[in-house]
Amino acid sequence: MTLSLRRFALAASCMLVATQLLAAEPKRPECIAPASPGGGFDLTCKLVQSALVNEKLLSKPMRVTYMPGGVGAVAYNAVVAQRPADGGTLVAWSSGSLLNLAQGKFGRFDENAVRWLAAVGTSYGAIAVKSDSPYKNLNDLVDALKKDPSKVVIGSGGTVGSQDWMQTALIAKAAGINPRDLRYVALEGGGEIATALLGGHIQVGSTDISDSMPHILSGDMRLLAVFSEKRLDDPEMKNIPTAKEQGYDIVWPVVRGFYLGPKVSDEDYAWWKAAFDKLLVSEDFAKLRDQRELFPFAMTGEELDGYVKKQVADYKILAKEFGLIQ
């Protein structure tokens, strides 16, 4: 095939994909953030809300709605039971959602109840305090917990067994403290954790780095540790120490993405998959993702479905280790 014919074929292929995307575009696109405004689910929805329009994959903006409750459980049950075939509705999920699914916290529905669509980025777990906190590092916090765990109020997204709980439970275990002795306040997500921390209602926030950075940059909060393998390669994060370098071998990525209802048609699913496949290789999307303090993690379709099922299986092992499930 000559060069001119190759170019023609490529152009024709691109036009076909564009035509297919336009033809099947959802009429009322919606992204459900299954928590209160201001946290990681909100951030995930607003990231793709901007990106889909910027890339001209949607002709009108996708609306973002909020459905807090059970750190994703209320939204999961509502979509599966009440809106299973709604092809225009994306729901945000994170690694915390998968951990809750592993423990049966989403009720009668398990990880096989939805159509896993796309993962668009990853953050990392983190331990946050107010900027004037007496705790300067993880050892300061651990020393206080060893002295009297009831005196340190920790805010986490969700109850015992949640992702945020697990982060501090892993620290406690490494320090020889019974995680059940820690004093928790269950909150609905990163937005509520930040509000409670800055308001002085809690002393420590178990959260993730993307939720925290706006408050770090404003000078209101500090991070005692981030749960990444090594310090993050970002000018605004390079001075944040890892838990590993402080002697706590804990790594906790927080993958973020979207799922669709279980009865969404193959045609609608294919439209969204094609849209995300195009989005995730876009330089403009990479810039938007970076602005929201997320790191690259791109996966769609069957590959993502396999990843989700393996993560849930791994989380079940971890949950059994902490006595959260039989």
C-alpha positions in Angstrom: 0.0 0.0 0.0 1.4 3.4 -0.9 1.9 6.2 1.6 -1.1 8.2 0.2 -3.4 5.1 0.4 -2.3 4.5 4.0 -3.1 8.1 4.9 -6.4 7.8 3.2 -7.2 4.6 5.1 -6.2 6.1 8.4 -8.3 9.2 7.8 -11.3 7.0 6.8 -10.8 5.0 10.0 -10.7 8.1 12.2 -13.8 9.5 10.5 -15.7 6.1 11.1 -14.8 6.2 14.8 -15.9 9.8 15.1 -19.1 9.1 13.3 -19.8 6.1 15.5 -19.1 8.1 18.6 -21.4 10.9 17.5 -24.2 8.6 16.5 -24.4 6.8 19.8 -23.7 9.7 22.1 -25.7 9.5 25.3 -28.5 12.1 25.3 -28.3 12.9 29.1 -24.8 12.0 30.2 -24.4 12.0 34.0 -21.6 11.1 36.4 -22.6 10.0 39.9 -20.1 10.8 42.6 -21.1 8.4 45.4 -20.1 10.8 48.2 -20.5 14.4 49.3 -18.9 17.2 47.1 -15.2 17.9 47.5 -13.7 14.5 47.7 -12.1 12.0 45.4 -15.2 10.8 43.7 -16.2 14.4 42.9 -12.7 15.0 41.6 -12.9 11.9 39.3 -16.3 12.9 37.9 -15.2 16.5 37.2 -12.0 15.3 35.6 -13.9 13.5 32.9 -16.6 16.1 32.8 -14.0 18.6 31.5 -12.1 16.1 29.4 -15.0 14.6 27.4 -16.1 18.0 26.2 -12.5 19.3 25.6 -11.9 16.3 23.4 -15.2 16.8 21.6 -16.4 13.3 22.6 -19.5 14.8 24.1 -21.3 17.7 22.5 -22.7 19.0 25.8 -21.3 18.8 29.3 -22.0 15.8 31.5 -23.7 16.7 34.7 -22.3 15.6 38.0 -24.7 14.5 40.8 -24.0 13.3 44.3 -25.2 10.1 46.0 -23.4 9.8 49.4 -23.9 6.8 51.6 -21.7 3.8 52.6 -18.7 5.1 50.7 -20.3 4.0 47.4 -22.8 1.4 48.6 -25.9 3.6 48.1 -24.9 4.5 44.6 -23.9 0.9 43.7 -27.2 -0.5 44.9 -29.3 2.3 43.3 -27.7 1.8 39.9 -27.8 -2.0 39.9 -31.4 -2.2 41.2 -33.1 0.9 39.9 -31.1 2.1 36.8 -29.4 -1.0 35.5 -29.9 -0.2 31.8 -29.2 3.6 31.9 -26.5 3.9 29.2 -25.8 7.6 30.0 -24.9 7.2 33.6 -21.3 6.6 34.8 -20.5 6.0 38.4 -17.2 6.8 40.0 -15.3 4.1 41.9 -12.0 3.8 43.7 -9.8 1.1 45.2 -11.8 1.8 48.4 -15.0 0.7 46.6 -13.3 -2.6 45.7 -12.1 -3.1 49.3 -15.7 -2.6 50.5 -17.0 -5.0 47.9 -14.5 -7.6 49.1 -16.0 -7.4 52.6 -19.6 -7.6 51.3 -20.3 -4.0 52.4 -22.4 -3.3 49.3 -25.2 -5.6 50.4 -26.4 -8.4 48.2 -24.5 -7.2 45.1 -20.8 -8.2 44.5 -18.1 -7.2 42.1 -19.9 -9.1 39.3 -23.0 -6.9 39.5 -21.9 -4.0 37.2 -20.0 -3.4 34.0 -16.5 -2.1 34.8 -15.7 0.5 32.2 -12.5 2.5 32.8 -9.7 3.4 35.2 -8.4 6.9 34.6 -5.7 7.6 37.1 -4.3 6.7 40.5 -3.6 8.6 43.7 -2.0 7.3 46.9 -3.2 7.0 50.5 -1.9 9.6 52.9 -2.0 10.6 56.6 -2.9 14.3 57.1 -2.8 16.7 60.0 -3.4 20.4 60.5 -0.4 22.5 59.8 0.0 23.3 63.5 -0.3 19.7 64.6 2.3 18.5 67.2 2.8 15.4 65.1 5.7 16.1 62.7 6.1 12.6 61.3 4.7 9.0 61.6 6.8 8.2 64.6 5.3 11.1 66.5 1.8 9.8 65.7 2.7 6.2 66.6 4.2 7.3 69.9 1.0 9.1 70.8 -1.1 6.1 69.8 1.1 3.8 71.9 0.7 6.1 74.9 -3.1 6.4 74.7 -4.9 5.6 71.4 -8.2 7.0 72.8 -6.6 10.5 72.8 -6.0 10.6 69.1 -9.2 11.0 67.0 -8.7 9.8 63.5 -11.2 10.7 60.7 -11.6 8.1 57.9 -13.8 7.7 54.9 -16.1 4.9 56.1 -16.2 2.6 59.1 -14.0 -0.2 60.3 -12.6 -2.1 57.3 -12.7 0.9 54.9 -9.7 1.9 52.8 -8.9 4.8 55.1 -9.3 2.6 58.1 -7.0 0.0 56.5 -4.2 2.5 56.1 -4.0 3.4 59.8 -4.7 -0.3 60.7 -1.6 -1.2 58.8 0.5 1.4 60.6 -0.9 0.2 63.9 -0.1 -3.4 63.1 3.5 -2.5 62.1 3.8 -0.6 65.5 2.4 -3.5 67.5 -0.9 -1.6 68.3 -4.2 -3.4 68.1 -6.1 -1.5 65.3 -9.4 -2.1 67.1 -8.1 0.2 69.9 -7.8 3.2 67.6 -10.4 5.9 67.9 -12.2 6.5 64.6 -14.8 9.0 63.3 -16.5 7.6 60.2 -16.9 10.3 57.5 -18.2 10.2 54.0 -15.1 11.0 52.0 -12.1 13.2 51.4 -14.1 16.4 51.5 -15.7 15.7 54.9 -12.3 14.5 56.3 -10.7 17.8 55.3 -13.5 19.8 56.8 -13.4 17.9 60.1 -9.6 18.2 60.3 -9.5 21.9 59.6 -12.4 22.4 62.0 -10.5 20.7 64.8 -13.0 17.9 65.2 -10.4 15.3 64.4 -6.6 15.3 65.0 -5.6 13.0 62.1 -7.1 12.4 58.6 -6.6 9.1 56.9 -7.2 10.1 53.3 -5.4 10.3 49.9 -3.0 12.7 48.4 -5.2 14.1 45.6 -7.9 15.1 48.1 -5.3 16.7 50.3 -3.2 18.8 48.0 -5.4 21.9 47.7 -5.2 22.2 51.5 -1.5 21.4 51.6 -0.8 24.1 49.0 -2.9 26.6 51.0 -0.8 25.9 54.0 -3.7 24.6 56.1 -2.6 21.0 56.3 0.5 18.8 56.3 1.0 15.2 55.3 2.9 13.0 57.7 3.3 10.3 55.0 2.2 9.2 51.5 1.8 5.5 50.9 3.7 5.2 47.6 6.8 3.1 46.8 9.0 6.2 46.6 8.6 10.0 46.8 6.3 11.2 44.1 7.9 12.8 41.1 5.9 16.0 41.3 7.4 19.5 42.2 4.6 20.0 44.7 4.9 16.6 46.3 8.6 15.8 46.3 9.1 16.9 49.9 6.3 14.6 51.3 8.0 11.6 52.9 6.8 8.1 52.2 5.7 5.7 55.0 8.4 3.3 53.8 11.3 5.7 54.3 10.0 6.2 57.9 10.2 2.5 58.6 6.6 1.4 57.7 6.5 -0.9 54.7 3.1 0.2 53.5 2.1 1.1 49.9 -1.5 1.9 49.1 -2.4 3.1 45.6 -5.9 4.6 45.1 -7.0 3.8 41.6 -10.0 5.8 40.3 -12.4 5.0 37.5 -16.0 4.4 36.4 -18.5 1.6 36.0 -21.9 1.3 34.2 -25.1 -0.5 35.2 -25.3 -4.3 34.6 -27.9 -4.1 31.8 -26.4 -1.3 29.8 -26.5 -2.3 26.1 -23.3 -3.6 24.4 -23.7 -0.6 22.0 -23.7 2.0 24.8 -20.9 0.2 26.6 -18.8 0.2 23.4 -19.4 3.9 22.9 -18.1 4.7 26.3 -15.1 2.4 26.0 -14.2 3.9 22.6 -14.5 7.4 24.2 -12.2 6.5 27.1 -9.7 4.7 24.9 -9.4 7.9 22.9 -9.4 10.1 26.0 -6.7 8.1 27.9 -4.0 8.6 25.2 -4.7 12.3 24.9 -2.1 14.8 25.9 -4.8 17.3 27.0 -6.3 14.7 29.3 -2.9 14.0 30.8 -2.6 17.7 31.7 -6.1 17.7 33.3 -5.2 14.5 35.2 -1.9 16.0 36.4 -3.7 19.2 37.5 -5.9 17.1 39.8 -2.8 15.4 41.4 -3.5 12.0 39.8 -0.9 9.8 38.3 -1.2 7.7 35.1 -3.2 4.5 35.3 -5.2 3.7 32.2 -7.3 0.6 31.7 -10.6 -0.2 30.0 -12.9 -3.0 29.1 -12.0 -6.6 29.6 -8.5 -5.7 30.9 -10.1 -3.6 33.6 -12.7 -6.2 34.5 -9.8 -8.7 35.1 -7.9 -6.2 37.2 -11.0 -5.4 39.4 -11.7 -9.1 40.0 -8.1 -9.8 41.0 -8.0 -6.7 43.4 -11.2 -7.8 45.1 -9.7 -11.3 45.6 -6.5 -9.8 47.0 -8.5 -7.5 49.3 -10.5 -10.5 50.6 -7.2 -12.0 51.8 -6.3 -8.8 53.5 -9.7 -8.5 55.1 -9.5 -12.0 56.5 -6.0 -11.2 57.9 -7.6 -8.3 60.0 -10.6 -10.5 61.0 -13.0 -8.4 59.0 -14.5 -11.4 57.2 -14.5 -15.1 57.8 
